[in-house]
Structures are given as structure tokens and as C-alpha cells.
């Protein structure tokens, strides 16, 4: 959160500010999905959540 807020204040134009904000959002969503994987245990739901985390990381 701090890095995203710092990027919003220090970046020169709109597009780099959007990029700084989206990086922290992606990290937050990834951490929530990893937490859900820990809660769900080893099930089919976990496999779907792994797919979502990989999708966020590489796309």
C-alpha cells in the first residue's frame, strides 16, 4: 500500500500513476487468493485458485 501511494504521488503522468496503483492491487488480490487456498485445503477449489494466481502473475 505504501509503495502504491508513493508511486501515485511521485510519478509524472497519468499512465505511470495508474501502473503504480495497479501493481499494489495485483499484489493484494494475489495474497487474498493465496489465503483462500490455505483455508480451502487441497481440493478442486484450490486448483482453480492456483490457476487464478498464475493468470494474475503472467498476464
VENMOHU-V139239 format. One line per field, one symbol per residue. psi: psi as a letter, one per 20 degrees, with the letter a starting at -180 (. if undefined). Layout:
# VENMOHU-V139239
psi=???
This chain:
# VENMOHU-V139239
psi=gggghghhhiqhrghhghghhhghgggghghghhhhghghanahhhhhhgggghghhi.
